[in-house]
Amino acid sequence: MKLARHARNNMRLYNISQSDVRAVIDSPDVTEKEGNKIVAIKSFSNRFSGYPLKVVYEIIDEEIAVITAYPLKKKEWR
């Protein structure tokens, strides 16, 4: 799993671990495709003040490239 600089900065800012990102990618609550990018959202009941975590990533040559990760400021998403 590769992390873009933007993803690393957001992970540091919001205290998101790589295992949190991996959990969202492996078992998301909601998944949506936007062009080449995949948007995955998962709720963590005891983390991120109850907000769901959003991870945007691409699969490039069978490797996951995480573009960004951050907690959504809405409890519900679409």
mmCIF file of the N, C-alpha and C atoms, coordinates in Angstrom:
data_MODEL
# 
_entry.id   MODEL 
# 
loop_
_atom_site.group_PDB 
_atom_site.id 
_atom_site.type_symbol 
_atom_site.label_atom_id 
_atom_site.label_alt_id 
_atom_site.label_comp_id 
_atom_site.label_asym_id 
_atom_site.label_entity_id 
_atom_site.label_seq_id 
_atom_site.pdbx_PDB_ins_code 
_atom_site.Cartn_x 
_atom_site.Cartn_y 
_atom_site.Cartn_z 
_atom_site.occupancy 
_atom_site.B_iso_or_equiv 
_atom_site.pdbx_formal_charge 
_atom_site.auth_seq_id 
_atom_site.auth_comp_id 
_atom_site.auth_asym_id 
_atom_site.auth_atom_id 
_atom_site.pdbx_PDB_model_num 
ATOM 1   N N  . MET A 1 1  ? 0.845   -1.175 0.000   1.00 0.00 ? 1  MET A N  1 
ATOM 2   C CA . MET A 1 1  ? 0.000   0.000  0.000   1.00 0.00 ? 1  MET A CA 1 
ATOM 3   C C  . MET A 1 1  ? 0.893   1.242  0.000   1.00 0.00 ? 1  MET A C  1 
ATOM 4   N N  . LYS A 1 2  ? 0.711   2.085  -1.024  1.00 0.00 ? 2  LYS A N  1 
ATOM 5   C CA . LYS A 1 2  ? 1.458   3.335  -1.109  1.00 0.00 ? 2  LYS A CA 1 
ATOM 6   C C  . LYS A 1 2  ? 0.580   4.473  -0.599  1.00 0.00 ? 2  LYS A C  1 
ATOM 7   N N  . LEU A 1 3  ? 1.185   5.427  0.068   1.00 0.00 ? 3  LEU A N  1 
ATOM 8   C CA . LEU A 1 3  ? 0.458   6.584  0.575   1.00 0.00 ? 3  LEU A CA 1 
ATOM 9   C C  . LEU A 1 3  ? 0.981   7.847  -0.104  1.00 0.00 ? 3  LEU A C  1 
ATOM 10  N N  . ALA A 1 4  ? 0.089   8.625  -0.681  1.00 0.00 ? 4  ALA A N  1 
ATOM 11  C CA . ALA A 1 4  ? 0.460   9.910  -1.245  1.00 0.00 ? 4  ALA A CA 1 
ATOM 12  C C  . ALA A 1 4  ? 0.816   10.866 -0.103  1.00 0.00 ? 4  ALA A C  1 
ATOM 13  N N  . ARG A 1 5  ? 1.560   11.891 -0.416  1.00 0.00 ? 5  ARG A N  1 
ATOM 14  C CA . ARG A 1 5  ? 1.938   12.863 0.620   1.00 0.00 ? 5  ARG A CA 1 
ATOM 15  C C  . ARG A 1 5  ? 0.695   13.473 1.263   1.00 0.00 ? 5  ARG A C  1 
ATOM 16  N N  . HIS A 1 6  ? -0.315  13.772 0.456   1.00 0.00 ? 6  HIS A N  1 
ATOM 17  C CA . HIS A 1 6  ? -1.561  14.339 0.982   1.00 0.00 ? 6  HIS A CA 1 
ATOM 18  C C  . HIS A 1 6  ? -2.201  13.386 1.999   1.00 0.00 ? 6  HIS A C  1 
ATOM 19  N N  . ALA A 1 7  ? -2.215  12.096 1.674   1.00 0.00 ? 7  ALA A N  1 
ATOM 20  C CA . ALA A 1 7  ? -2.775  11.100 2.595   1.00 0.00 ? 7  ALA A CA 1 
ATOM 21  C C  . ALA A 1 7  ? -1.969  11.043 3.891   1.00 0.00 ? 7  ALA A C  1 
ATOM 22  N N  . ARG A 1 8  ? -0.644  11.037 3.782   1.00 0.00 ? 8  ARG A N  1 
ATOM 23  C CA . ARG A 1 8  ? 0.203   10.997 4.988   1.00 0.00 ? 8  ARG A CA 1 
ATOM 24  C C  . ARG A 1 8  ? -0.029  12.219 5.864   1.00 0.00 ? 8  ARG A C  1 
ATOM 25  N N  . ASN A 1 9  ? -0.129  13.399 5.239   1.00 0.00 ? 9  ASN A N  1 
ATOM 26  C CA . ASN A 1 9  ? -0.373  14.622 6.012   1.00 0.00 ? 9  ASN A CA 1 
ATOM 27  C C  . ASN A 1 9  ? -1.717  14.573 6.723   1.00 0.00 ? 9  ASN A C  1 
ATOM 28  N N  . ASN A 1 10 ? -2.768  14.132 6.021   1.00 0.00 ? 10 ASN A N  1 
ATOM 29  C CA . ASN A 1 10 ? -4.083  14.025 6.652   1.00 0.00 ? 10 ASN A CA 1 
ATOM 30  C C  . ASN A 1 10 ? -4.080  12.983 7.771   1.00 0.00 ? 10 ASN A C  1 
ATOM 31  N N  . MET A 1 11 ? -3.374  11.882 7.570   1.00 0.00 ? 11 MET A N  1 
ATOM 32  C CA . MET A 1 11 ? -3.314  10.854 8.604   1.00 0.00 ? 11 MET A CA 1 
ATOM 33  C C  . MET A 1 11 ? -2.650  11.396 9.859   1.00 0.00 ? 11 MET A C  1 
ATOM 34  N N  . ARG A 1 12 ? -1.612  12.189 9.677   1.00 0.00 ? 12 ARG A N  1 
ATOM 35  C CA . ARG A 1 12 ? -0.937  12.797 10.824  1.00 0.00 ? 12 ARG A CA 1 
ATOM 36  C C  . ARG A 1 12 ? -1.854  13.827 11.486  1.00 0.00 ? 12 ARG A C  1 
ATOM 37  N N  . LEU A 1 13 ? -2.530  14.644 10.680  1.00 0.00 ? 13 LEU A N  1 
ATOM 38  C CA . LEU A 1 13 ? -3.404  15.692 11.201  1.00 0.00 ? 13 LEU A CA 1 
ATOM 39  C C  . LEU A 1 13 ? -4.571  15.124 12.005  1.00 0.00 ? 13 LEU A C  1 
ATOM 40  N N  . TYR A 1 14 ? -5.215  14.078 11.478  1.00 0.00 ? 14 TYR A N  1 
ATOM 41  C CA . TYR A 1 14 ? -6.410  13.518 12.113  1.00 0.00 ? 14 TYR A CA 1 
ATOM 42  C C  . TYR A 1 14 ? -6.120  12.278 12.961  1.00 0.00 ? 14 TYR A C  1 
ATOM 43  N N  . ASN A 1 15 ? -4.838  11.944 13.144  1.00 0.00 ? 15 ASN A N  1 
ATOM 44  C CA . ASN A 1 15 ? -4.440  10.796 13.957  1.00 0.00 ? 15 ASN A CA 1 
ATOM 45  C C  . ASN A 1 15 ? -5.052  9.490  13.432  1.00 0.00 ? 15 ASN A C  1 
ATOM 46  N N  . ILE A 1 16 ? -4.878  9.249  12.149  1.00 0.00 ? 16 ILE A N  1 
ATOM 47  C CA . ILE A 1 16 ? -5.376  8.047  11.483  1.00 0.00 ? 16 ILE A CA 1 
ATOM 48  C C  . ILE A 1 16 ? -4.189  7.099  11.297  1.00 0.00 ? 16 ILE A C  1 
ATOM 49  N N  . SER A 1 17 ? -4.359  5.851  11.678  1.00 0.00 ? 17 SER A N  1 
ATOM 50  C CA . SER A 1 17 ? -3.274  4.885  11.527  1.00 0.00 ? 17 SER A CA 1 
ATOM 51  C C  . SER A 1 17 ? -3.406  4.156  10.180  1.00 0.00 ? 17 SER A C  1 
ATOM 52  N N  . GLN A 1 18 ? -2.319  3.501  9.782   1.00 0.00 ? 18 GLN A N  1 
ATOM 53  C CA . GLN A 1 18 ? -2.372  2.714  8.546   1.00 0.00 ? 18 GLN A CA 1 
ATOM 54  C C  . GLN A 1 18 ? -3.346  1.556  8.679   1.00 0.00 ? 18 GLN A C  1 
ATOM 55  N N  . SER A 1 19 ? -3.486  1.022  9.890   1.00 0.00 ? 19 SER A N  1 
ATOM 56  C CA . SER A 1 19 ? -4.433  -0.079 10.086  1.00 0.00 ? 19 SER A CA 1 
ATOM 57  C C  . SER A 1 19 ? -5.878  0.409  9.934   1.00 0.00 ? 19 SER A C  1 
ATOM 58  N N  . ASP A 1 20 ? -6.153  1.680  10.302  1.00 0.00 ? 20 ASP A N  1 
ATOM 59  C CA . ASP A 1 20 ? -7.482  2.251  10.077  1.00 0.00 ? 20 ASP A CA 1 
ATOM 60  C C  . ASP A 1 20 ? -7.772  2.335  8.577   1.00 0.00 ? 20 ASP A C  1 
ATOM 61  N N  . VAL A 1 21 ? -6.785  2.810  7.811   1.00 0.00 ? 21 VAL A N  1 
ATOM 62  C CA . VAL A 1 21 ? -6.948  2.928  6.360   1.00 0.00 ? 21 VAL A CA 1 
ATOM 63  C C  . VAL A 1 21 ? -7.153  1.548  5.747   1.00 0.00 ? 21 VAL A C  1 
ATOM 64  N N  . ARG A 1 22 ? -6.367  0.581  6.187   1.00 0.00 ? 22 ARG A N  1 
ATOM 65  C CA . ARG A 1 22 ? -6.494  -0.786 5.676   1.00 0.00 ? 22 ARG A CA 1 
ATOM 66  C C  . ARG A 1 22 ? -7.873  -1.366 5.996   1.00 0.00 ? 22 ARG A C  1 
ATOM 67  N N  . ALA A 1 23 ? -8.401  -1.084 7.194   1.00 0.00 ? 23 ALA A N  1 
ATOM 68  C CA . ALA A 1 23 ? -9.724  -1.579 7.581   1.00 0.00 ? 23 ALA A CA 1 
ATOM 69  C C  . ALA A 1 23 ? -10.809 -0.992 6.679   1.00 0.00 ? 23 ALA A C  1 
ATOM 70  N N  . VAL A 1 24 ? -10.680 0.279  6.326   1.00 0.00 ? 24 VAL A N  1 
ATOM 71  C CA . VAL A 1 24 ? -11.664 0.912  5.443   1.00 0.00 ? 24 VAL A CA 1 
ATOM 72  C C  . VAL A 1 24 ? -11.600 0.286  4.055   1.00 0.00 ? 24 VAL A C  1 
ATOM 73  N N  . ILE A 1 25 ? -10.401 0.047  3.545   1.00 0.00 ? 25 ILE A N  1 
ATOM 74  C CA . ILE A 1 25 ? -10.249 -0.534 2.211   1.00 0.00 ? 25 ILE A CA 1 
ATOM 75  C C  . ILE A 1 25 ? -10.735 -1.986 2.184   1.00 0.00 ? 25 ILE A C  1 
ATOM 76  N N  . ASP A 1 26 ? -10.429 -2.750 3.233   1.00 0.00 ? 26 ASP A N  1 
ATOM 77  C CA . ASP A 1 26 ? -10.784 -4.167 3.264   1.00 0.00 ? 26 ASP A CA 1 
ATOM 78  C C  . ASP A 1 26 ? -12.272 -4.414 3.489   1.00 0.00 ? 26 ASP A C  1 
ATOM 79  N N  . SER A 1 27 ? -12.914 -3.608 4.342   1.00 0.00 ? 27 SER A N  1 
ATOM 80  C CA . SER A 1 27 ? -14.342 -3.848 4.629   1.00 0.00 ? 27 SER A CA 1 
ATOM 81  C C  . SER A 1 27 ? -15.086 -2.523 4.797   1.00 0.00 ? 27 SER A C  1 
ATOM 82  N N  . PRO A 1 28 ? -15.328 -1.810 3.698   1.00 0.00 ? 28 PRO A N  1 
ATOM 83  C CA . PRO A 1 28 ? -16.032 -0.522 3.783   1.00 0.00 ? 28 PRO A CA 1 
ATOM 84  C C  . PRO A 1 28 ? -17.526 -0.700 4.008   1.00 0.00 ? 28 PRO A C  1 
ATOM 85  N N  . ASP A 1 29 ? -18.161 0.322  4.599   1.00 0.00 ? 29 ASP A N  1 
ATOM 86  C CA . ASP A 1 29 ? -19.617 0.336  4.724   1.00 0.00 ? 29 ASP A CA 1 
ATOM 87  C C  . ASP A 1 29 ? -20.245 0.772  3.403   1.00 0.00 ? 29 ASP A C  1 
ATOM 88  N N  . VAL A 1 30 ? -19.609 1.732  2.728   1.00 0.00 ? 30 VAL A N  1 
ATOM 89  C CA . VAL A 1 30 ? -20.088 2.274  1.456   1.00 0.00 ? 30 VAL A CA 1 
ATOM 90  C C  . VAL A 1 30 ? -18.898 2.359  0.506   1.00 0.00 ? 30 VAL A C  1 
ATOM 91  N N  . THR A 1 31 ? -19.121 1.969  -0.751  1.00 0.00 ? 31 THR A N  1 
ATOM 92  C CA . THR A 1 31 ? -18.079 2.081  -1.769  1.00 0.00 ? 31 THR A CA 1 
ATOM 93  C C  . THR A 1 31 ? -18.679 2.732  -2.994  1.00 0.00 ? 31 THR A C  1 
ATOM 94  N N  . GLU A 1 32 ? -17.905 3.619  -3.608  1.00 0.00 ? 32 GLU A N  1 
ATOM 95  C CA . GLU A 1 32 ? -18.363 4.288  -4.821  1.00 0.00 ? 32 GLU A CA 1 
ATOM 96  C C  . GLU A 1 32 ? -17.163 4.470  -5.735  1.00 0.00 ? 32 GLU A C  1 
ATOM 97  N N  . LYS A 1 33 ? -17.390 4.334  -7.023  1.00 0.00 ? 33 LYS A N  1 
ATOM 98  C CA . LYS A 1 33 ? -16.312 4.511  -7.984  1.00 0.00 ? 33 LYS A CA 1 
ATOM 99  C C  . LYS A 1 33 ? -16.475 5.850  -8.674  1.00 0.00 ? 33 LYS A C  1 
ATOM 100 N N  . GLU A 1 34 ? -15.391 6.619  -8.750  1.00 0.00 ? 34 GLU A N  1 
ATOM 101 C CA . GLU A 1 34 ? -15.388 7.903  -9.444  1.00 0.00 ? 34 GLU A CA 1 
ATOM 102 C C  . GLU A 1 34 ? -14.241 7.882  -10.437 1.00 0.00 ? 34 GLU A C  1 
ATOM 103 N N  . GLY A 1 35 ? -14.514 7.471  -11.657 1.00 0.00 ? 35 GLY A N  1 
ATOM 104 C CA . GLY A 1 35 ? -13.451 7.320  -12.652 1.00 0.00 ? 35 GLY A CA 1 
ATOM 105 C C  . GLY A 1 35 ? -12.539 6.179  -12.254 1.00 0.00 ? 35 GLY A C  1 
ATOM 106 N N  . ASN A 1 36 ? -11.244 6.456  -12.156 1.00 0.00 ? 36 ASN A N  1 
ATOM 107 C CA . ASN A 1 36 ? -10.273 5.431  -11.735 1.00 0.00 ? 36 ASN A CA 1 
ATOM 108 C C  . ASN A 1 36 ? -10.232 5.280  -10.226 1.00 0.00 ? 36 ASN A C  1 
ATOM 109 N N  . LYS A 1 37 ? -10.747 6.257  -9.524  1.00 0.00 ? 37 LYS A N  1 
ATOM 110 C CA . LYS A 1 37 ? -10.636 6.286  -8.065  1.00 0.00 ? 37 LYS A CA 1 
ATOM 111 C C  . LYS A 1 37 ? -11.784 5.533  -7.405  1.00 0.00 ? 37 LYS A C  1 
ATOM 112 N N  . ILE A 1 38 ? -11.487 4.960  -6.267  1.00 0.00 ? 38 ILE A N  1 
ATOM 113 C CA . ILE A 1 38 ? -12.487 4.259  -5.459  1.00 0.00 ? 38 ILE A CA 1 
ATOM 114 C C  . ILE A 1 38 ? -12.602 5.007  -4.141  1.00 0.00 ? 38 ILE A C  1 
ATOM 115 N N  . VAL A 1 39 ? -13.843 5.336  -3.769  1.00 0.00 ? 39 VAL A N  1 
ATOM 116 C CA . VAL A 1 39 ? -14.121 6.032  -2.512  1.00 0.00 ? 39 VAL A CA 1 
ATOM 117 C C  . VAL A 1 39 ? -14.719 4.997  -1.559  1.00 0.00 ? 39 VAL A C  1 
ATOM 118 N N  . ALA A 1 40 ? -14.082 4.796  -0.427  1.00 0.00 ? 40 ALA A N  1 
ATOM 119 C CA . ALA A 1 40 ? -14.550 3.842  0.577   1.00 0.00 ? 40 ALA A CA 1 
ATOM 120 C C  . ALA A 1 40 ? -14.789 4.587  1.885   1.00 0.00 ? 40 ALA A C  1 
ATOM 121 N N  . ILE A 1 41 ? -15.933 4.272  2.515   1.00 0.00 ? 41 ILE A N  1 
ATOM 122 C CA . ILE A 1 41 ? -16.287 4.930  3.775   1.00 0.00 ? 41 ILE A CA 1 
ATOM 123 C C  . ILE A 1 41 ? -16.655 3.859  4.800   1.00 0.00 ? 41 ILE A C  1 
ATOM 124 N N  . LYS A 1 42 ? -16.156 4.046  6.008   1.00 0.00 ? 42 LYS A N  1 
ATOM 125 C CA . LYS A 1 42 ? -16.461 3.100  7.092   1.00 0.00 ? 42 LYS A CA 1 
ATOM 126 C C  . LYS A 1 42 ? -16.585 3.876  8.394   1.00 0.00 ? 42 LYS A C  1 
ATOM 127 N N  . SER A 1 43 ? -17.567 3.502  9.192   1.00 0.00 ? 43 SER A N  1 
ATOM 128 C CA . SER A 1 43 ? -17.765 4.124  10.498  1.00 0.00 ? 43 SER A CA 1 
ATOM 129 C C  . SER A 1 43 ? -16.988 3.361  11.564  1.00 0.00 ? 43 SER A C  1 
ATOM 130 N N  . PHE A 1 44 ? -16.329 4.109  12.423  1.00 0.00 ? 44 PHE A N  1 
ATOM 131 C CA . PHE A 1 44 ? -15.664 3.554  13.598  1.00 0.00 ? 44 PHE A CA 1 
ATOM 132 C C  . PHE A 1 44 ? -16.394 4.151  14.796  1.00 0.00 ? 44 PHE A C  1 
ATOM 133 N N  . SER A 1 45 ? -17.061 3.330  15.568  1.00 0.00 ? 45 SER A N  1 
ATOM 134 C CA . SER A 1 45 ? -17.916 3.845  16.651  1.00 0.00 ? 45 SER A CA 1 
ATOM 135 C C  . SER A 1 45 ? -17.125 4.573  17.733  1.00 0.00 ? 45 SER A C  1 
ATOM 136 N N  . ASN A 1 46 ? -15.903 4.160  17.992  1.00 0.00 ? 46 ASN A N  1 
ATOM 137 C CA . ASN A 1 46 ? -15.146 4.741  19.103  1.00 0.00 ? 46 ASN A CA 1 
ATOM 138 C C  . ASN A 1 46 ? -13.994 5.643  18.649  1.00 0.00 ? 46 ASN A C  1 
ATOM 139 N N  . ARG A 1 47 ? -13.922 5.988  17.375  1.00 0.00 ? 47 ARG A N  1 
ATOM 140 C CA . ARG A 1 47 ? -12.835 6.830  16.856  1.00 0.00 ? 47 ARG A CA 1 
ATOM 141 C C  . ARG A 1 47 ? -13.400 7.991  16.053  1.00 0.00 ? 47 ARG A C  1 
ATOM 142 N N  . PHE A 1 48 ? -12.637 9.029  15.900  1.00 0.00 ? 48 PHE A N  1 
ATOM 143 C CA . PHE A 1 48 ? -12.956 10.175 15.047  1.00 0.00 ? 48 PHE A CA 1 
ATOM 144 C C  . PHE A 1 48 ? -14.255 10.873 15.433  1.00 0.00 ? 48 PHE A C  1 
ATOM 145 N N  . SER A 1 49 ? -14.551 10.945 16.708  1.00 0.00 ? 49 SER A N  1 
ATOM 146 C CA . SER A 1 49 ? -15.746 11.605 17.253  1.00 0.00 ? 49 SER A CA 1 
ATOM 147 C C  . SER A 1 49 ? -17.033 11.065 16.639  1.00 0.00 ? 49 SER A C  1 
ATOM 148 N N  . GLY A 1 50 ? -17.027 9.810  16.261  1.00 0.00 ? 50 GLY A N  1 
ATOM 149 C CA . GLY A 1 50 ? -18.216 9.186  15.693  1.00 0.00 ? 50 GLY A CA 1 
ATOM 150 C C  . GLY A 1 50 ? -18.396 9.433  14.205  1.00 0.00 ? 50 GLY A C  1 
ATOM 151 N N  . TYR A 1 51 ? -17.499 10.205 13.593  1.00 0.00 ? 51 TYR A N  1 
ATOM 152 C CA . TYR A 1 51 ? -17.598 10.465 12.162  1.00 0.00 ? 51 TYR A CA 1 
ATOM 153 C C  . TYR A 1 51 ? -17.024 9.298  11.366  1.00 0.00 ? 51 TYR A C  1 
ATOM 154 N N  . PRO A 1 52 ? -17.616 9.001  10.201  1.00 0.00 ? 52 PRO A N  1 
ATOM 155 C CA . PRO A 1 52 ? -17.049 7.937  9.366   1.00 0.00 ? 52 PRO A CA 1 
ATOM 156 C C  . PRO A 1 52 ? -15.734 8.383  8.726   1.00 0.00 ? 52 PRO A C  1 
ATOM 157 N N  . LEU A 1 53 ? -14.868 7.429  8.448   1.00 0.00 ? 53 LEU A N  1 
ATOM 158 C CA . LEU A 1 53 ? -13.582 7.695  7.823   1.00 0.00 ? 53 LEU A CA 1 
ATOM 159 C C  . LEU A 1 53 ? -13.714 7.461  6.322   1.00 0.00 ? 53 LEU A C  1 
ATOM 160 N N  . LYS A 1 54 ? -13.261 8.426  5.533   1.00 0.00 ? 54 LYS A N  1 
ATOM 161 C CA . LYS A 1 54 ? -13.323 8.337  4.071   1.00 0.00 ? 54 LYS A CA 1 
ATOM 162 C C  . LYS A 1 54 ? -11.916 8.145  3.535   1.00 0.00 ? 54 LYS A C  1 
ATOM 163 N N  . VAL A 1 55 ? -11.758 7.159  2.663   1.00 0.00 ? 55 VAL A N  1 
ATOM 164 C CA . VAL A 1 55 ? -10.474 6.879  2.030   1.00 0.00 ? 55 VAL A CA 1 
ATOM 165 C C  . VAL A 1 55 ? -10.685 6.847  0.522   1.00 0.00 ? 55 VAL A C  1 
ATOM 166 N N  . VAL A 1 56 ? -9.888  7.628  -0.205  1.00 0.00 ? 56 VAL A N  1 
ATOM 167 C CA . VAL A 1 56 ? -9.929  7.632  -1.657  1.00 0.00 ? 56 VAL A CA 1 
ATOM 168 C C  . VAL A 1 56 ? -8.632  6.994  -2.142  1.00 0.00 ? 56 VAL A C  1 
ATOM 169 N N  . TYR A 1 57 ? -8.775  5.973  -3.005  1.00 0.00 ? 57 TYR A N  1 
ATOM 170 C CA . TYR A 1 57 ? -7.592  5.261  -3.473  1.00 0.00 ? 57 TYR A CA 1 
ATOM 171 C C  . TYR A 1 57 ? -7.773  4.772  -4.903  1.00 0.00 ? 57 TYR A C  1 
ATOM 172 N N  . GLU A 1 58 ? -6.666  4.372  -5.496  1.00 0.00 ? 58 GLU A N  1 
ATOM 173 C CA . GLU A 1 58 ? -6.649  3.776  -6.821  1.00 0.00 ? 58 GLU A CA 1 
ATOM 174 C C  . GLU A 1 58 ? -5.891  2.463  -6.739  1.00 0.00 ? 58 GLU A C  1 
ATOM 175 N N  . ILE A 1 59 ? -6.173  1.580  -7.676  1.00 0.00 ? 59 ILE A N  1 
ATOM 176 C CA . ILE A 1 59 ? -5.390  0.354  -7.795  1.00 0.00 ? 59 ILE A CA 1 
ATOM 177 C C  . ILE A 1 59 ? -4.549  0.495  -9.059  1.00 0.00 ? 59 ILE A C  1 
ATOM 178 N N  . ILE A 1 60 ? -3.237  0.603  -8.873  1.00 0.00 ? 60 ILE A N  1 
ATOM 179 C CA . ILE A 1 60 ? -2.302  0.792  -9.974  1.00 0.00 ? 60 ILE A CA 1 
ATOM 180 C C  . ILE A 1 60 ? -1.366  -0.408 -10.008 1.00 0.00 ? 60 ILE A C  1 
ATOM 181 N N  . ASP A 1 61 ? -1.399  -1.153 -11.095 1.00 0.00 ? 61 ASP A N  1 
ATOM 182 C CA . ASP A 1 61 ? -0.555  -2.348 -11.244 1.00 0.00 ? 61 ASP A CA 1 
ATOM 183 C C  . ASP A 1 61 ? -0.701  -3.275 -10.043 1.00 0.00 ? 61 ASP A C  1 
ATOM 184 N N  . GLU A 1 62 ? -1.943  -3.532 -9.648  1.00 0.00 ? 62 GLU A N  1 
ATOM 185 C CA . GLU A 1 62 ? -2.284  -4.424 -8.537  1.00 0.00 ? 62 GLU A CA 1 
ATOM 186 C C  . GLU A 1 62 ? -1.744  -3.967 -7.189  1.00 0.00 ? 62 GLU A C  1 
ATOM 187 N N  . GLU A 1 63 ? -1.407  -2.680 -7.076  1.00 0.00 ? 63 GLU A N  1 
ATOM 188 C CA . GLU A 1 63 ? -0.994  -2.111 -5.796  1.00 0.00 ? 63 GLU A CA 1 
ATOM 189 C C  . GLU A 1 63 ? -1.942  -0.971 -5.438  1.00 0.00 ? 63 GLU A C  1 
ATOM 190 N N  . ILE A 1 64 ? -2.302  -0.893 -4.162  1.00 0.00 ? 64 ILE A N  1 
ATOM 191 C CA . ILE A 1 64 ? -3.218  0.147  -3.700  1.00 0.00 ? 64 ILE A CA 1 
ATOM 192 C C  . ILE A 1 64 ? -2.444  1.435  -3.472  1.00 0.00 ? 64 ILE A C  1 
ATOM 193 N N  . ALA A 1 65 ? -2.908  2.516  -4.082  1.00 0.00 ? 65 ALA A N  1 
ATOM 194 C CA . ALA A 1 65 ? -2.301  3.834  -3.904  1.00 0.00 ? 65 ALA A CA 1 
ATOM 195 C C  . ALA A 1 65 ? -3.344  4.727  -3.232  1.00 0.00 ? 65 ALA A C  1 
ATOM 196 N N  . VAL A 1 66 ? -3.134  5.030  -1.959  1.00 0.00 ? 66 VAL A N  1 
ATOM 197 C CA . VAL A 1 66 ? -4.074  5.849  -1.198  1.00 0.00 ? 66 VAL A CA 1 
ATOM 198 C C  . VAL A 1 66 ? -3.812  7.319  -1.516  1.00 0.00 ? 66 VAL A C  1 
ATOM 199 N N  . ILE A 1 67 ? -4.846  8.005  -1.979  1.00 0.00 ? 67 ILE A N  1 
ATOM 200 C CA . ILE A 1 67 ? -4.723  9.407  -2.361  1.00 0.00 ? 67 ILE A CA 1 
ATOM 201 C C  . ILE A 1 67 ? -4.997  10.314 -1.166  1.00 0.00 ? 67 ILE A C  1 
ATOM 202 N N  . THR A 1 68 ? -6.069  10.033 -0.443  1.00 0.00 ? 68 THR A N  1 
ATOM 203 C CA . THR A 1 68 ? -6.389  10.825 0.741   1.00 0.00 ? 68 THR A CA 1 
ATOM 204 C C  . THR A 1 68 ? -7.207  10.002 1.723   1.00 0.00 ? 68 THR A C  1 
ATOM 205 N N  . ALA A 1 69 ? -7.194  10.439 2.967   1.00 0.00 ? 69 ALA A N  1 
ATOM 206 C CA . ALA A 1 69 ? -7.978  9.801  4.023   1.00 0.00 ? 69 ALA A CA 1 
ATOM 207 C C  . ALA A 1 69 ? -8.314  10.874 5.050   1.00 0.00 ? 69 ALA A C  1 
ATOM 208 N N  . TYR A 1 70 ? -9.582  10.943 5.427   1.00 0.00 ? 70 TYR A N  1 
ATOM 209 C CA . TYR A 1 70 ? -9.996  11.934 6.421   1.00 0.00 ? 70 TYR A CA 1 
ATOM 210 C C  . TYR A 1 70 ? -11.367 11.560 6.973   1.00 0.00 ? 70 TYR A C  1 
ATOM 211 N N  . PRO A 1 71 ? -11.684 12.009 8.201   1.00 0.00 ? 71 PRO A N  1 
ATOM 212 C CA . PRO A 1 71 ? -13.023 11.781 8.746   1.00 0.00 ? 71 PRO A CA 1 
ATOM 213 C C  . PRO A 1 71 ? -14.004 12.757 8.099   1.00 0.00 ? 71 PRO A C  1 
ATOM 214 N N  . LEU A 1 72 ? -15.156 12.222 7.710   1.00 0.00 ? 72 LEU A N  1 
ATOM 215 C CA . LEU A 1 72 ? -16.210 13.077 7.158   1.00 0.00 ? 72 LEU A CA 1 
ATOM 216 C C  . LEU A 1 72 ? -16.825 13.887 8.283   1.00 0.00 ? 72 LEU A C  1 
ATOM 217 N N  . LYS A 1 73 ? -17.233 15.098 7.996   1.00 0.00 ? 73 LYS A N  1 
ATOM 218 C CA . LYS A 1 73 ? -17.844 15.927 9.023   1.00 0.00 ? 73 LYS A CA 1 
ATOM 219 C C  . LYS A 1 73 ? -19.348 15.743 9.080   1.00 0.00 ? 73 LYS A C  1 
ATOM 220 N N  . LYS A 1 74 ? -19.858 14.794 8.299   1.00 0.00 ? 74 LYS A N  1 
ATOM 221 C CA . LYS A 1 74 ? -21.278 14.452 8.351   1.00 0.00 ? 74 LYS A CA 1 
ATOM 222 C C  . LYS A 1 74 ? -21.384 13.029 8.896   1.00 0.00 ? 74 LYS A C  1 
ATOM 223 N N  . LYS A 1 75 ? -22.383 12.786 9.704   1.00 0.00 ? 75 LYS A N  1 
ATOM 224 C CA . LYS A 1 75 ? -22.573 11.443 10.257  1.00 0.00 ? 75 LYS A CA 1 
ATOM 225 C C  . LYS A 1 75 ? -23.094 10.494 9.178   1.00 0.00 ? 75 LYS A C  1 
ATOM 226 N N  . GLU A 1 76 ? -23.931 10.996 8.304   1.00 0.00 ? 76 GLU A N  1 
ATOM 227 C CA . GLU A 1 76 ? -24.508 10.182 7.229   1.00 0.00 ? 76 GLU A CA 1 
ATOM 228 C C  . GLU A 1 76 ? -23.898 10.618 5.919   1.00 0.00 ? 76 GLU A C  1 
ATOM 229 N N  . TRP A 1 77 ? -23.746 9.667  5.001   1.00 0.00 ? 77 TRP A N  1 
ATOM 230 C CA . TRP A 1 77 ? -23.193 9.992  3.701   1.00 0.00 ? 77 TRP A CA 1 
ATOM 231 C C  . TRP A 1 77 ? -24.103 9.429  2.636   1.00 0.00 ? 77 TRP A C  1 
ATOM 232 N N  . ARG A 1 78 ? -24.599 10.289 1.787   1.00 0.00 ? 78 ARG A N  1 
ATOM 233 C CA . ARG A 1 78 ? -25.504 9.955  0.673   1.00 0.00 ? 78 ARG A CA 1 
ATOM 234 C C  . ARG A 1 78 ? -26.418 8.818  0.973   1.00 0.00 ? 78 ARG A C  1 
# 
